[in-house]
Amino acid sequence: MPSTAADIVIDVYQQHAASWAELRGNDLVERSWLDAFLGAMPQDGREVPDIGCGTSRPIAGYLIANGCHVSGVDGAHALIDMARENFPDHLWITADMRDLPPLGRFHGLVAWHSFCHLTPQDQRLMFATFGRLTHPGATLLFTSGTTHGEAIGTFEGQPLYHGSLDSAEYCDLMQTTGFEVIRHIENDPTCGGATIWLARRTSDVG
């Protein structure tokens, strides 16, 4: 069967890793959200997976600078190679987030502009993964769309897929998997218009 745009997201980033790294740069418009994430984390640990970590910069780098030990995951090994070069003392894994190797449990989890590249159905399944990866008390920081649907952009002349659920379903999925929302802003003008969720794991439900 022909590949769809959703099937080739990792290939797009693999082929254009250098261009993506240059475009992403080191500007940290996410700083206030990362500070809130760090402030809400339990005090007994700073182990964090960055799901869709890219090159590690700037987000994982900021977490590392603030005392976290990061396990970064990305499907594009060219990006993981850059992350490993940037921070060789941390763990960098080439893997599709939908099929992660055993990683254990963490005190926080970041999925920033990453699982939005999954289909709505695959996004639903990721919340059970978030639950398995986090201790009770852990914080979860992720970005999403605002309404259920799909959109196809372009990057370096190739189609780049984005999917989303609606906000009510994200809330339901978090509740089902033991998370409570701490803060949520749609189209945050201070953060490049991103729609952002900060939540805390309250139980081992799910």
C-alpha positions in Angstrom: 0.0 0.0 0.0 1.2 3.6 -0.7 2.6 5.4 2.3 0.6 8.2 3.8 2.0 11.4 5.3 1.5 9.9 8.8 3.7 7.0 7.8 6.7 9.0 6.7 7.2 11.5 9.5 10.3 9.9 10.9 11.7 9.6 7.4 11.2 13.3 6.8 13.1 14.2 10.0 15.8 11.7 9.2 16.4 13.1 5.7 16.4 16.7 6.8 17.9 16.5 10.3 20.5 19.2 9.7 17.8 21.6 8.3 15.6 20.9 11.3 18.4 21.5 13.8 19.2 24.9 12.1 15.6 25.9 12.0 14.9 24.9 15.6 17.9 26.8 16.9 18.4 27.5 20.6 15.7 30.0 21.4 13.9 28.8 24.5 10.4 30.3 24.2 9.3 27.3 26.3 11.3 28.4 29.4 8.3 29.4 31.6 6.5 26.1 30.9 9.7 24.1 31.6 10.2 26.0 34.8 6.6 25.2 35.8 7.3 21.5 34.9 10.4 21.5 37.0 8.7 23.2 39.9 5.9 20.7 40.0 8.2 17.6 39.9 8.5 15.5 43.0 11.6 16.4 45.0 12.9 12.9 45.3 14.1 12.6 41.7 14.9 14.3 38.4 14.7 11.4 35.9 12.9 12.6 32.7 12.3 11.1 29.3 12.0 13.6 26.5 9.8 11.9 23.9 10.6 13.3 20.5 13.8 14.9 21.8 15.2 15.9 18.4 18.9 17.1 18.8 18.4 17.6 22.6 18.6 21.4 22.1 17.2 23.5 23.5 14.6 21.6 25.7 16.6 18.6 27.0 19.6 20.8 27.4 17.6 23.1 29.7 16.4 20.2 31.7 19.9 18.9 32.1 21.2 22.3 33.1 18.5 22.3 35.9 19.6 19.0 37.4 17.6 16.4 35.3 19.0 13.2 34.0 17.4 12.9 30.5 16.5 9.8 28.5 15.8 11.2 25.1 13.8 9.2 22.5 13.5 10.1 18.8 12.7 8.0 15.7 15.3 9.7 13.6 18.7 8.4 14.3 20.4 11.4 12.7 18.8 13.6 15.4 19.8 11.1 18.2 23.4 11.2 16.9 23.4 15.0 17.4 21.8 14.7 20.9 24.4 12.1 21.9 27.2 14.4 20.7 25.7 17.3 22.6 25.2 15.5 25.9 27.2 12.2 26.0 26.5 11.5 29.7 22.8 11.1 29.1 20.8 8.3 27.4 19.7 8.8 23.8 17.5 6.1 22.1 16.5 5.7 18.5 12.9 4.4 18.7 9.4 5.1 17.5 7.5 6.4 20.5 4.7 4.0 19.7 7.0 1.0 20.3 9.4 2.0 23.1 11.9 -0.4 24.7 11.6 -1.0 28.5 12.7 2.3 30.1 11.4 2.1 33.7 9.5 4.9 35.4 10.4 8.5 35.7 9.7 11.6 37.8 8.5 13.7 34.8 7.9 13.3 31.1 8.1 15.8 28.2 6.5 15.4 24.8 6.9 18.8 23.2 5.7 19.2 19.6 6.3 15.4 19.1 3.3 13.2 19.5 1.2 15.7 17.6 2.8 13.9 14.6 0.8 10.8 15.4 -2.7 10.0 14.2 -5.5 10.6 16.6 -5.9 6.9 17.3 -2.2 6.5 18.0 -2.3 9.6 20.3 -5.0 7.9 22.4 -2.8 4.9 22.9 0.1 7.1 24.1 -1.6 8.1 27.3 -1.3 4.5 28.6 2.4 4.7 27.7 2.7 8.0 29.6 1.2 6.3 32.6 3.5 3.3 32.4 6.5 5.6 32.3 5.7 7.8 35.3 5.7 7.4 39.0 2.7 8.7 41.0 3.5 12.4 41.6 5.4 12.8 38.3 4.7 15.7 36.0 3.7 15.5 32.3 4.2 18.3 29.8 3.0 18.0 26.3 1.6 20.1 23.4 -1.4 19.3 21.2 -3.9 20.7 18.8 -7.3 22.0 20.0 -9.8 20.1 17.9 -10.0 16.6 16.5 -8.6 16.3 13.1 -5.6 16.0 10.8 -3.5 18.6 8.9 -0.7 18.2 6.4 2.0 20.8 6.3 5.3 20.8 4.5 9.0 20.7 5.5 11.8 20.9 3.0 9.2 20.2 0.2 7.8 17.0 1.8 4.5 16.5 3.5 4.6 16.7 7.3 1.6 15.2 9.2 -0.1 16.6 12.3 -3.0 15.0 14.2 -5.0 16.1 17.2 -7.8 15.2 19.5 -10.1 17.7 21.0 -9.4 19.2 24.4 -12.2 17.3 26.1 -10.8 14.0 25.0 -7.3 14.9 26.1 -8.8 15.6 29.6 -10.7 12.3 29.6 -7.6 10.4 28.6 -5.6 11.9 31.3 -8.2 11.2 33.9 -8.5 7.6 32.8 -4.7 7.1 33.0 -4.3 8.8 36.4 -3.3 12.4 35.5 -4.8 15.6 36.7 -4.4 18.9 34.7 -2.4 21.5 36.6 -2.4 24.1 33.8 -3.6 24.3 30.2 -3.4 27.2 27.7 -4.6 27.0 24.1 -2.6 28.9 21.5 -0.3 30.5 24.2 0.9 33.8 22.7 4.0 33.8 24.9 5.0 30.4 23.5 4.7 30.7 19.8 1.0 30.0 19.8 1.4 26.4 21.2 -1.4 24.6 23.0 0.2 23.3 26.2 -0.8 20.9 28.9 0.9 20.5 32.3 -0.4 17.6 34.4 0.5 15.5 37.4 0.3 11.7 37.9 -2.0 11.2 40.9 -2.5 7.5 40.8 -1.5 4.2 39.2 -4.9 4.0 37.3 -4.6 2.8 33.7 
